[in-house]
Amino acid sequence: MACKWLARTAPAGLVAVAITATAMTLGRNGDEAEPAARVVRDSAAPDPFRAELKRCLGLGAAATGDPACLKTWAENRKRFLSSASEAR
């Protein structure tokens, strides 16, 4: 008889614990942790490669037919996928 009672009340207890944990998480103000600081690059020397990537991003789907964007994306993949020893 005690096993039936435990089998019926244990799931209800787990649900109550889950609801309590969710309420506590949502109730936080977020004061505990500061968001990571963003890296700000020197804007005095703009990177033309990065500017071209942003331009292609702004084009949206039309960029898939733009030869300059295709070339820029190929170079970006090459830079990203190359190992550190190849880059030097």
DSSP file (Angstrom, degrees, kcal/mol; ACC not computed):
  #  RESIDUE AA STRUCTURE BP1 BP2  ACC     N-H-->O    O-->H-N    N-H-->O    O-->H-N    TCO  KAPPA ALPHA  PHI   PSI    X-CA   Y-CA   Z-CA
    1    1 A M     >        0   0    0      0, 0.0     4,-1.7     0, 0.0     5,-0.1   0.000 360.0 360.0 360.0 -38.4    0.0    0.0    0.0
    2    2 A A  H  >  +     0   0    0      1,-0.2     4,-2.2     2,-0.2     5,-0.2   0.835 360.0  56.9 -67.1 -31.4    2.8    2.4    0.8
    3    3 A C  H  > S+     0   0    0      2,-0.2     4,-2.5     1,-0.2    -1,-0.2   0.884 104.9  51.1 -67.0 -38.1    4.4    1.8   -2.6
    4    4 A K  H  > S+     0   0    0      2,-0.2     4,-1.5     1,-0.2    -2,-0.2   0.921 110.7  48.7 -63.9 -42.9    1.2    2.9   -4.4
    5    5 A W  H  X S+     0   0    0     -4,-1.7     4,-2.1     1,-0.2     5,-0.2   0.918 113.2  46.9 -62.7 -44.1    1.1    6.1   -2.4
    6    6 A L  H  X S+     0   0    0     -4,-2.2     4,-2.3     1,-0.2    -1,-0.2   0.889 109.9  53.5 -65.4 -40.0    4.7    6.8   -3.2
    7    7 A A  H  < S+     0   0    0     -4,-2.5    -1,-0.2     1,-0.2    -2,-0.2   0.795 113.7  43.3 -65.9 -28.1    4.2    6.0   -6.9
    8    8 A R  H  X S+     0   0    0     -4,-1.5     4,-0.6    -5,-0.2    -2,-0.2   0.818 119.3  39.8 -86.5 -33.2    1.3    8.5   -7.0
    9    9 A T  H  X S+     0   0    0     -4,-2.1     4,-2.3    -5,-0.2    -2,-0.2   0.754 100.3  70.8 -91.1 -25.0    2.9   11.3   -5.0
   10   10 A A  H  X S+     0   0    0     -4,-2.3     4,-2.3     1,-0.2     5,-0.2   0.928  99.1  47.6 -61.3 -46.9    6.5   11.2   -6.3
   11   11 A P  H  > S+     0   0    0      0, 0.0     4,-2.1     0, 0.0    -1,-0.2   0.893 111.5  51.6 -61.6 -37.0    5.6   12.6   -9.7
   12   12 A A  H  X S+     0   0    0     -4,-0.6     4,-2.1     1,-0.2    -2,-0.2   0.896 109.6  50.0 -65.2 -39.1    3.6   15.4   -8.2
   13   13 A G  H  X S+     0   0    0     -4,-2.3     4,-2.2     2,-0.2    -1,-0.2   0.893 109.4  50.9 -65.0 -39.8    6.5   16.3   -5.9
   14   14 A L  H  X S+     0   0    0     -4,-2.3     4,-2.3     2,-0.2    -2,-0.2   0.889 109.5  50.5 -65.8 -38.5    8.9   16.4   -8.9
   15   15 A V  H  X S+     0   0    0     -4,-2.1     4,-2.5     2,-0.2    -1,-0.2   0.907 109.5  51.3 -64.2 -41.5    6.5   18.7  -10.8
   16   16 A A  H  X S+     0   0    0     -4,-2.1     4,-2.2     1,-0.2    -2,-0.2   0.903 110.2  48.8 -62.7 -41.7    6.3   21.0   -7.8
   17   17 A V  H  X S+     0   0    0     -4,-2.2     4,-2.5     2,-0.2    -1,-0.2   0.904 111.2  50.1 -64.6 -41.4   10.1   21.1   -7.5
   18   18 A A  H  X S+     0   0    0     -4,-2.3     4,-2.2     2,-0.2    -2,-0.2   0.906 111.2  48.4 -64.8 -41.6   10.4   21.9  -11.3
   19   19 A I  H  X S+     0   0    0     -4,-2.5     4,-2.4     2,-0.2    -1,-0.2   0.903 112.1  49.6 -65.1 -41.0    7.8   24.7  -11.0
   20   20 A T  H  X S+     0   0    0     -4,-2.2     4,-2.3     2,-0.2    -2,-0.2   0.915 111.2  48.6 -63.8 -43.8    9.6   26.2   -8.0
   21   21 A A  H  X S+     0   0    0     -4,-2.5     4,-2.1     2,-0.2    -1,-0.2   0.894 112.2  49.3 -64.7 -39.3   13.0   26.1   -9.7
   22   22 A T  H  X S+     0   0    0     -4,-2.2     4,-2.5     2,-0.2     5,-0.2   0.918 110.7  49.8 -65.4 -43.4   11.5   27.8  -12.8
   23   23 A A  H  X S+     0   0    0     -4,-2.4     4,-1.5     1,-0.2    -2,-0.2   0.890 110.9  49.7 -63.1 -39.4    9.8   30.5  -10.8
   24   24 A M  H  < S+     0   0    0     -4,-2.3     4,-0.5     2,-0.2    -1,-0.2   0.901 111.7  48.5 -66.4 -39.8   13.1   31.2   -8.9
   25   25 A T  H >< S+     0   0    0     -4,-2.1     3,-0.9     1,-0.2    -2,-0.2   0.919 114.1  45.2 -66.7 -43.5   15.0   31.4  -12.2
   26   26 A L  H 3< S+     0   0    0     -4,-2.5    -1,-0.2     1,-0.2    -2,-0.2   0.749 107.0  61.2 -71.8 -23.4   12.5   33.7  -13.8
   27   27 A G  T 3< S+     0   0    0     -4,-1.5    -1,-0.2    -5,-0.2    -2,-0.2   0.552  78.6 110.3 -81.5  -7.6   12.3   35.9  -10.7
   28   28 A R    <   -     0   0    0     -3,-0.9    -3,-0.0    -4,-0.5    -4,-0.0  -0.359  63.3-144.5 -68.5 148.5   16.0   36.9  -10.7
   29   29 A N        -     0   0    0     -2,-0.0    -1,-0.1     0, 0.0    -3,-0.0   0.646  35.8-120.2 -85.7 -16.7   16.8   40.5  -11.6
   30   30 A G  S    S+     0   0    0      4,-0.0     3,-0.2     1,-0.0    -2,-0.1   0.638  77.0 125.1  85.5  14.9   19.9   39.6  -13.5
   31   31 A D        +     0   0    0      1,-0.2     3,-0.1     3,-0.1    -3,-0.0   0.635  55.6  75.1 -80.0 -13.2   22.2   41.6  -11.1
   32   32 A E  S    S+     0   0    0      1,-0.2     2,-0.5     2,-0.0    -1,-0.2   0.905  98.1  35.6 -69.2 -41.9   24.4   38.7  -10.4
   33   33 A A  S    S-     0   0    0     -3,-0.2    -1,-0.2     3,-0.0     3,-0.0  -0.940  70.6-141.9-122.3 132.2   26.4   38.5  -13.6
   34   34 A E        -     0   0    0     -2,-0.5     3,-0.1     1,-0.1    -3,-0.1  -0.673  34.2-108.2 -81.8 140.4   27.6   41.3  -15.8
   35   35 A P        -     0   0    0      0, 0.0    -1,-0.1     0, 0.0     3,-0.1  -0.379  45.6 -89.5 -66.6 150.6   27.4   40.5  -19.5
   36   36 A A        -     0   0    0      1,-0.1     2,-0.2    -2,-0.0    -3,-0.0  -0.324  47.0-108.5 -61.8 139.5   30.7   40.0  -21.2
   37   37 A A        -     0   0    0     -3,-0.1     2,-0.2     1,-0.1    -1,-0.1  -0.456  32.1-120.8 -70.4 139.6   32.2   43.1  -22.5
   38   38 A R        -     0   0    0     -2,-0.2     2,-0.6    -3,-0.1    -1,-0.1  -0.562  23.2-115.5 -81.0 145.4   32.2   43.5  -26.3
   39   39 A V        -     0   0    0     -2,-0.2     2,-0.6     1,-0.0    -1,-0.1  -0.708  28.6-156.5 -81.4 123.2   35.5   43.9  -28.0
   40   40 A V        -     0   0    0     -2,-0.6     2,-0.2     3,-0.0     3,-0.0  -0.901   7.5-148.4-105.2 122.0   35.7   47.3  -29.7
   41   41 A R        -     0   0    0     -2,-0.6     2,-0.4     1,-0.1     0, 0.0  -0.536  31.4 -91.8 -87.4 155.8   38.0   47.5  -32.6
   42   42 A D    >   -     0   0    0     -2,-0.2     3,-0.7     1,-0.2    -1,-0.1  -0.520  32.8-161.2 -66.0 118.5   39.9   50.7  -33.5
   43   43 A S  T 3  S+     0   0    0     -2,-0.4    -1,-0.2     1,-0.2    -2,-0.0   0.500  76.9  83.2 -83.3  -2.4   37.7   52.4  -36.0
   44   44 A A  T 3  S+     0   0    0      1,-0.3    -1,-0.2     2,-0.0    -2,-0.0   0.831  97.6  39.2 -69.2 -30.5   40.6   54.6  -37.3
   45   45 A A  S <  S-     0   0    0     -3,-0.7    -1,-0.3     2,-0.0    -3,-0.1  -0.754  84.5-161.5-120.7  83.8   41.7   51.7  -39.6
   46   46 A P        -     0   0    0      0, 0.0    -3,-0.1     0, 0.0     3,-0.1  -0.358  19.4-123.6 -67.9 145.0   38.6   50.1  -41.1
   47   47 A D     >  -     0   0    0      1,-0.2     4,-2.1    -2,-0.0     5,-0.2  -0.789  13.4-157.9 -89.7 115.7   39.1   46.6  -42.5
   48   48 A P  H  > S+     0   0    0      0, 0.0     4,-2.0     0, 0.0    -1,-0.2   0.838  93.2  55.8 -64.3 -31.2   37.9   46.6  -46.2
   49   49 A F  H  > S+     0   0    0      2,-0.2     4,-2.0     1,-0.2     5,-0.1   0.928 109.0  46.0 -64.3 -45.1   37.4   42.8  -46.0
   50   50 A R  H  > S+     0   0    0      1,-0.2     4,-2.2     2,-0.2    -1,-0.2   0.879 110.7  53.9 -65.1 -38.1   35.1   43.1  -43.1
   51   51 A A  H  X S+     0   0    0     -4,-2.1     4,-2.1     1,-0.2    -1,-0.2   0.892 108.0  50.0 -63.6 -38.8   33.2   46.0  -44.8
   52   52 A E  H  X S+     0   0    0     -4,-2.0     4,-2.4     2,-0.2    -2,-0.2   0.888 108.6  52.2 -67.6 -38.6   32.7   43.8  -47.9
   53   53 A L  H  X S+     0   0    0     -4,-2.0     4,-2.0     1,-0.2    -2,-0.2   0.907 110.6  48.4 -61.9 -41.1   31.4   40.9  -45.7
   54   54 A K  H  X S+     0   0    0     -4,-2.2     4,-2.0     2,-0.2    -2,-0.2   0.885 109.6  52.5 -66.4 -38.0   28.9   43.4  -44.1
   55   55 A R  H  X S+     0   0    0     -4,-2.1     4,-1.2     1,-0.2    -2,-0.2   0.928 110.3  47.7 -62.7 -44.5   27.9   44.6  -47.6
   56   56 A C  H  X S+     0   0    0     -4,-2.4     4,-0.8     1,-0.2     3,-0.3   0.874 109.3  53.9 -64.7 -36.9   27.2   41.1  -48.7
   57   57 A L  H >< S+     0   0    0     -4,-2.0     3,-0.6     1,-0.2    -1,-0.2   0.891 106.5  52.9 -63.3 -38.6   25.2   40.4  -45.5
   58   58 A G  H 3< S+     0   0    0     -4,-2.0    -1,-0.2     1,-0.2    -2,-0.2   0.756  99.9  62.5 -68.8 -24.8   23.1   43.5  -46.3
   59   59 A L  H >< S-     0   0    0     -4,-1.2     3,-1.2    -3,-0.3    -1,-0.2   0.777  85.5-171.0 -72.0 -25.5   22.3   42.2  -49.8
   60   60 A G  G X<  -     0   0    0     -4,-0.8     3,-1.4    -3,-0.6     4,-0.2  -0.505  64.1  -4.9  72.1-134.6   20.5   39.1  -48.4
   61   61 A A  G >  S+     0   0    0      1,-0.3     3,-1.4    -2,-0.2    -1,-0.3   0.755 127.2  68.9 -67.3 -24.9   19.6   36.5  -50.9
   62   62 A A  G X  S+     0   0    0     -3,-1.2     3,-1.3     1,-0.3    -1,-0.3   0.720  84.2  73.2 -66.7 -19.1   20.8   38.6  -53.8
   63   63 A A  G X  S+     0   0    0     -3,-1.4     3,-1.1     1,-0.3    -1,-0.3   0.730  80.0  72.1 -68.6 -21.0   24.3   38.2  -52.6
   64   64 A T  G <  S+     0   0    0     -3,-1.4    -1,-0.3     1,-0.3    -2,-0.2   0.727 102.5  42.9 -68.2 -18.7   24.4   34.6  -53.9
   65   65 A G  G <  S+     0   0    0     -3,-1.3    -1,-0.3    -4,-0.2    -2,-0.2   0.416  90.9 101.1-102.6   0.5   24.5   35.9  -57.4
   66   66 A D    <>  -     0   0    0     -3,-1.1     4,-2.2    -4,-0.3     3,-0.2  -0.769  60.3-155.0 -89.5 117.3   27.1   38.6  -56.7
   67   67 A P  H  > S+     0   0    0      0, 0.0     4,-2.2     0, 0.0     5,-0.2   0.852  94.2  54.8 -61.1 -34.6   30.6   37.5  -57.9
   68   68 A A  H  > S+     0   0    0      2,-0.2     4,-2.3     1,-0.2     5,-0.1   0.902 109.3  47.4 -65.7 -39.3   32.3   39.9  -55.4
   69   69 A C  H  > S+     0   0    0      2,-0.2     4,-2.9    -3,-0.2     5,-0.2   0.906 110.1  51.9 -68.1 -41.0   30.4   38.3  -52.5
   70   70 A L  H  X S+     0   0    0     -4,-2.2     4,-1.9     1,-0.2    -2,-0.2   0.911 112.1  46.7 -60.8 -41.1   31.1   34.8  -53.7
   71   71 A K  H  X S+     0   0    0     -4,-2.2     4,-2.2     2,-0.2    -2,-0.2   0.908 112.9  49.3 -66.5 -42.1   34.8   35.7  -53.8
   72   72 A T  H  X S+     0   0    0     -4,-2.3     4,-2.4     1,-0.2    -2,-0.2   0.910 111.0  49.3 -64.7 -42.5   34.7   37.3  -50.4
   73   73 A W  H  X S+     0   0    0     -4,-2.9     4,-2.5     2,-0.2    -1,-0.2   0.880 109.4  52.4 -65.2 -37.1   32.9   34.3  -48.8
   74   74 A A  H  X S+     0   0    0     -4,-1.9     4,-2.2    -5,-0.2    -1,-0.2   0.917 111.3  46.7 -63.6 -42.4   35.5   31.9  -50.3
   75   75 A E  H  X S+     0   0    0     -4,-2.2     4,-2.5     2,-0.2    -2,-0.2   0.890 111.0  52.4 -66.1 -38.8   38.3   34.0  -48.8
   76   76 A N  H  X S+     0   0    0     -4,-2.4     4,-2.6     2,-0.2    -2,-0.2   0.914 110.0  47.9 -64.0 -43.0   36.5   34.1  -45.5
   77   77 A R  H  X S+     0   0    0     -4,-2.5     4,-2.8     2,-0.2     5,-0.2   0.908 111.0  52.2 -62.0 -41.4   36.2   30.3  -45.5
   78   78 A K  H  X S+     0   0    0     -4,-2.2     4,-1.4     1,-0.2    -2,-0.2   0.925 112.5  44.6 -62.2 -44.5   39.8   30.0  -46.4
   79   79 A R  H  < S+     0   0    0     -4,-2.5    -1,-0.2     1,-0.2    -2,-0.2   0.906 116.6  46.4 -64.9 -41.7   40.9   32.2  -43.5
   80   80 A F  H  < S+     0   0    0     -4,-2.6    -2,-0.2     1,-0.2    -1,-0.2   0.896 117.4  40.7 -70.1 -40.3   38.5   30.5  -41.0
   81   81 A L  H  < S+     0   0    0     -4,-2.8    -1,-0.2    -5,-0.2    -2,-0.2   0.630  92.1  99.3 -87.9 -13.7   39.5   26.9  -42.0
   82   82 A S  S  < S-     0   0    0     -4,-1.4     2,-0.1    -5,-0.2    -4,-0.0  -0.442  76.7-115.6 -73.8 148.2   43.2   27.4  -42.4
   83   83 A S     >  -     0   0    0     -2,-0.1     4,-1.5     1,-0.1     3,-0.3  -0.337  25.7-107.4 -78.2 166.0   45.4   26.3  -39.4
   84   84 A A  H  > S+     0   0    0      1,-0.2     4,-0.9     2,-0.2    -1,-0.1   0.837 119.1  54.5 -63.7 -33.8   47.4   28.9  -37.5
   85   85 A S  H  4 S+     0   0    0      1,-0.2    -1,-0.2     2,-0.2     3,-0.2   0.839 107.7  49.6 -71.6 -31.7   50.7   27.6  -39.0
   86   86 A E  H  4 S+     0   0    0     -3,-0.3    -1,-0.2     1,-0.2    -2,-0.2   0.817 104.8  59.0 -73.6 -30.2   49.4   28.1  -42.5
   87   87 A A  H  <        0   0    0     -4,-1.5    -1,-0.2     1,-0.2    -2,-0.2   0.764 360.0 360.0 -71.4 -24.4   48.3   31.6  -41.8
   88   88 A R     <        0   0    0     -4,-0.9    -1,-0.2    -3,-0.2    -2,-0.2   0.471 360.0 360.0 -91.2 360.0   51.8   32.7  -40.8
